[in-house]
Amino acid sequence: MKVCKEFVTPLNIDITSIEFSNELTGWAGTQYQIYKTTNGGKNWLIQNSTDLGVIYSLWAYNDNLIWGCGNGGRIWHTYRGADTTTSIYSTPTLITENFILNQNFPNPFNSTTIFKFQIKNNGVYKLEIYNSIGQKLKEIFESNFVSGSYEVLFDATNLSSGIYNYKLTGDKNSQTKKFVLIK
């Protein structure tokens, strides 16, 4: 019996998780970075190097939607196969009594910022990005949430410098804030 082995390029860093959606497309989680291959592991490219924390587990729904979890209770998912990553994680606070969208931090920012929000009632909520003339550019998430406080890491590398709005909607409430992206 002949065993066939094909060379896979090592990343030369500690890999904490790996997931493939098919025989060619896969992702490797490390400490603070996500790598992606589209040729079965022969080449790996950094897809995200923001402060995601250690990525303990990856799950590929398909080539475009990848879920992961890591330290600090972080849960994140990708859009378009990890060319942008959104972190969503609950922060340890008491149940809130309001629907609040906080000002992003830092603001102004270059590349990434954090949106914080609190919700009182369980339900479907969505966070969207709009340009200065009110055109919707991106939906960051539309998901079920339980009452509590949350943080979302937003990667704006695909946007140009300018003033934008972000809007949280859900449970018959809506709040909008502005942010400034400087590149």
Secondary structure, DSSP 4 states (H G I P E B T S, - for coil): -PPP-------SS---EEEESSSS-EEEE-BS-EEEESSTTS--EEEE-SS--BEEEEEESSSS-EEEEEGGG-EEEEETTTTEEEEEEEES-PPPSS-EEPPPBSSSBSSEEEEEEEESS-EEEEEEEE-TTS-EEEEEEEEEE-SEEEEEEEE-TTSPSEEEEEEEEETTEEEEEEEEE--
